[in-house]
């Protein structure tokens, strides 16, 4: 008889509205996403299978589903690294969703699409997209800040620290209509990631809180992702705590609402790509420093929230960072590569020699042999999960090696250690 499982993750019990047959769920996932790709366009095949799986899942709790499939993907990935992945596991890995979809069902942002996030991270893919379509002019923004003394990129001389730059933070432009959205009762609760295209600032945190509270009230779960500012995270935690206490007091007897019922549906995932502040100052010039992000992690855990960390992108060796913060992480640690490399054309500057050196350091960090070492070193940590950018590195290496062996009729090795060429 298949075991019934209510997901419990270490320090914090994760609220689940349904009891799910995990063995049956795993079989459904693998029988749908693990099927042979056959011929045709792979992206279209994966898209159809995702839709098919969604229909099969019905009213299965989305938090449970997300954690189960992430565990299956992690196991399949390590089998791939060992050269022992089955055909079904390879197909499952080929079906891994891109970007935010690997973490959530949907996303919500409140920034105007003709503005940019105030952190102004050098690698930001959103700013790159907005710049490409003419919604913003990154070169003008960079020039304005460089001329004001911030020295973001393309300028020689000693750089300001991210702390020094805080007084020059770009104003956040809120989409008032979107920020005032009415949240009607959904047919099926979702796991929402908020935000995805910008960060949380003192100027927009009240809008974030208002929407988070509305979403929780109608049954959604929330993944709050941020390069966190202590002032904002404290305010969010206190607002949800107050909401929990109020609703439990008003509806506890009638509906059985208990203190903490809403808190259990909130996860904080803080981006900490390095513990080297000089690296953060270059890549994330206006974001909070490493120390403040760790303080936010501690605060959220001490206030009883599930805590998680994103190292996407990882900007230095992840192992020392994880060793330093692991005790304050009750949930997952995600590791991934940079989605967009900085371009002189986009910024309309010529990189200095020191900037080129930093960009080259990232290229070296992302070389296959180094990624393989990182994966090997961290695979025993059950909190660690791998973004699709890392999984694709190993899939590409496998496929490359397989094509070589087909042409040479050699035996495929049982390890990927020699794929980094």
N, C-alpha and C positions, 0 to 999 in steps of 0.2 A: 504494500500500500504506500503510495507516495506521501511524503511528509508534508504537513501543512506548516507554513512558515510565516511568522510576522517579523519583518525585518527589524533587527536591533543592532545598532552600530555603536559598539564600545561605550563611550561615556554617556552619550545622549540617546534615549529611546526615540526612534523616528516614528511619528504618528502615521498609521496606515488605516485607511477606512475599510479596507477589505482584507480578508484572509485569502492568500493566494497559494495555489498548488504550484510550488516552484519547479518541480520536476516537469510537470505538464507545460509550464511556461517556457522552460528551456527547450523542450522538444518542439514547441510551436515556433520559437525563434529560429532554431537551427533548421527545421524542415522548410522554412520559408526563405531565410537569407543564406542558408548553406547549400542551396541547390546549385547545380552546375550552371555557369553563365551561358554556355553554348555560344552561338553566333550572335551577331547584332551589336548595337551600340550599348556598351557596358553601363554608361550613365543612365540610359533610359530603362535598362533592365533593372538596375538597382532601384530606381524611382518607382517602378511598377511594384516591385517586391516590398518596398517600404509601405506603399499604399495597401497592399494585400495584407501585410502584417498588422497594420493599424486596424483594419477591418476585423481580423481574427482576434485581436486583443480585446475588443469590445470595451467593457467597463473595468478592465484590470487597472488597478491603481498605478498611476504613471510613475510615482517615486519608486515603487517596487520594481516595475519594468525596467526603469533606467538603471537601477543598481544591479539587477540580474544580468542585463545585457552587457553592462560595463565589465562585470566580473567574467563573463564568457569571453569577451573580447580580450581582456587581459591574459586569460589562460591561453587562448589561441595565439596571441602575440608571442608569449614566451615559448610556445611549441614551435612557432615559426623561427624564432631566434636560435632554437636548438636544432633546427632542421627536421623537426618531427611533426609538423602541422599536417593534419589530414586535408583532403580536398574540401570537405565541408568547412573546415576552419579557415582555409584560404579564402573561400567565397564569403564567409562571414566578415573577414578582415577587409576584403574588397568592398564590402557594403557599408563600412564605417562612414557615418555622416560627417560632413565638413563643418568646421567652425563651431558656432554656438549650438548647432543641432546635436552635437555630441553630448551636450550638457543639459539641454532643455527642450521642451516641446515648442515653446514660442518665446518671443522677446518683446520688450517694451522700452521705448526711448521717448524723451521729451525735448530733445534739442532740435532747433530749427535746422533743416537740411542745407541751408546756405551759410552755416557757421561751422566752427570747429571746436573740439574739446579743448578746454583750457590747459590740460597737461602738455599738449603739443609734443607727444612722443615722436621721436625721429622715425620710428619704424611703423607708425600707425597706418593701417590699411584703409581705414575709414576716411581719413584726411586725403589719402592718395586718390581714393575713388571720387570724393567730392571735388578735388582739384581737377581730375581728369575730365569731369563733366561740366566744369566751369562754375560750380556752385560757390567755390571759394578760390582765392588766388594765394596759394601757399607762399609763393615767392615774395609777394607783397607783405604778408604777415611776418615772414622771416626777416626781411629787410627792415621793417619797422622795429622789430625787437632787437636786431643786431645794432641798428643805429642808436637805440636807446641804451645800449650797453650790456644787453643780456648775453650777447655772443653765443647764439644758438648753434649755428653751423656755417662753415665757409668763412670764418674770421679767425685770424691769428691772435694769439695772446692768451693770457690766463683767463679761465672760465669762471663765471659765477657759480656758486653752488645752487642746488635747487631751492634751498632755504632762502638764499639771498634774492632769488627771482620771484618769490611769492608776492611781493608788492607790485609786480609787473604782470600778474596773472590776467589773461584775456577774459573779458566779461562773458559770462555764459548767456547765450540767447535761447530763451525758453519758447517752445511752441505752446502758447497759452491754450489753444484749442485741444491739442493732444494731452497736455498736462491736466486738463479739466475733464478728461474722458469719463463717461458714465459706464460703469461696469455692471452689465446685466447678468443674471444667473446663467451660467454656462450649461450646455447639455452634458458636458464631461469636464471635470476640473483638469487643469493643466499644470505643468511645472513651467513657470515663467522665469526667464533670466532678465534681470533689470539692474542697470542699463547695459547696452551692448555697444553703442556707438559714441558714448561719452562717459564721463565719470560723474561722481556725486560731489557737489561743492556746497559751501554754506549758502550760496545764492539760489540753489535749486532743491536743497534737501527737504524743505517742507512739501514741495510738490511730490517728491519721491515718497515721502511718508504717507501722504494722502492716498496715493494710488496703491501703495503696498497694503495699507489697511483695508481699502475697498476690495482688493483682490483676495486677501485672506478671508474676508467676511463671506464671500460667495464661494469659497472652497478651493481656490487655487493655492498652490505651493509656490514659494518665492526663493530664487537663487539671486542674492545680491552680490554683484561682482564689482570690485573697485580697487584702485590704488588708494587706500583709505586715508581719510583725514579724521583724526581722533574726535574732533568736534562733531562731525557728521555722524559717525558710527555711534557715538554715545547717544546722540539725539534720536537716532532710529531705534536703538535698543530700548531706550526709555519709553518711546511712544508705543512700541508694541507691547511692552510690559504693562503699561497703563491700560491699553486696549484689552489685554488679557484679563486684568483684574476687574475692570468695569463690566465686561461681558459675563464673566463668571458670577459676579455679584448680582447682575440683573436677571440672568437666564439660567443660573446654576440649578435651581430647584426644578424649573419647568422643562429645560432641555438637556440638563446634565452637563452643561459647559463647565469645565474645570480650569483653574488657573494654569496657564502654560499651554493650552490647547492650540493657540495660534502660533505661539513661539516655536512649537515643534514643527511647524511647516515653513520655517525660515532657515536658510543656510547662508552664511557669509563666506564668500570666496574672495580672498585678497590676493592681488597680484604682487608677488615678490620674486623678481627675476634674478636678483643677485643680493649678496650681503656686502658688496663692495660699493660704497657710496660714490666713489669717483666714476664707476661704470654707470650707475643710475643717473648721475648728474649729466652725463653725455646723452644717454639714450632717452631719458625721461625728464627733460630739463625743468618742467614746472610741477612735477608730481611730488608728493610727500616723500621724505627720506625713509631709508630702511628702518631706522629706530622707531619712527612714528607708526609705520605699518605693523611692526611687531607688537607695539603697544595696543593697537587696534585688535590684533589677534587675541592677545591676552584678555582685553576688556570683554570682547564678545563671548569668549569661553567662560570667563568668570561670571558673566550675566546669564549663563545657561543656554547659549545658542550653539548650534552646530557650526563648527569652523572648518574651513577648507582653504587650500592655497593653490593658486595658479602660477606655474612657472612657464607660462606661454607669453612671451618667449623667455627661455632661460638665457641669461646674458653672461653667465659664468658657470663654473662647475656646480651642478645642483646639489651634490652630496653634502658639502659643508653648510649650505643654506638649510637643507632639510634637517641635518643634525642639530642645528641651532634652534629651529622652530618647531620641531616635531612634537614636543610636549604640549604645545598649545593648539595642535590640530586634531580635532576629534573626527573629522571626515576624510575627504580625499585630497591627495596632492597630485596635480596634473602637470605634466611636463610636455612642452611642445616647442617647435622651432618658430622663428620669426616668419610671419606671413608675408611681409613686404620688406625687401632690402632698400635702404635709402638710395636715392637717385639724384645726381647732380642736376639732371634735366628738370625734375619735379621742383627742386628748391631754387633752381636758377642760380647756382653757386658753383664754385670750384672747391672741392674738398681740400683742406689743408693736409699736410703730411701726417700730422698727429691724428686727424680724423680718419684718414685712409688706414692708418695702423689699427685703429679701433674697429673699423669695419672688417679689416683682414683678420683680426682676432676672432670675430664672430664666425667668419668663414672657416677658420681652422677649428673652432669649437664644434662646428656642425659637420665636420668630416666624418665619414662612416666609421672609421676605426675608433674615433673618440666617442661617438654616439653609442657604439657597441660596448665600449668600456663602461659608459655611464649606465646603460641598461643592465649590464651584468652586475655592476656594483649595487644597484638599487632594487633589483628584482625581489629580494627577500622582504622588502618593506611592503606590507599589504595595503598601505594607504596609497601607494604610488600607482597612478594610471598614466597612460600614454596617449597623447593627442594624435589625430590622424596624420599629422606631418611626420611624426616619428615612425608610425606604422608603415607609411608609404615608403620610407627609406629602405626598410627591410624587405617589403614586397618587391620594390624595384630591383634590389640586389638579388633576390631569389629568382625573379623572372629573367634577369640578365644572365645569371649563372645557368639557368635551365636552358636558355637559347644556345649558349655556348656548348653545353653538353650534348644537346640534340645534334649540333653540327659536327661535333668531334667524337660523338658516341662514347664519351667518358661517363663514368659513374658519378652521379650527383653526390657531393659530400653531405655529411649529416650535421654540418655546422655552417654558420654564416660568417665565421671569423675571418675567412679569406676572401670575403666578397668586397672588401673595401679597396678597390683598385682605381 
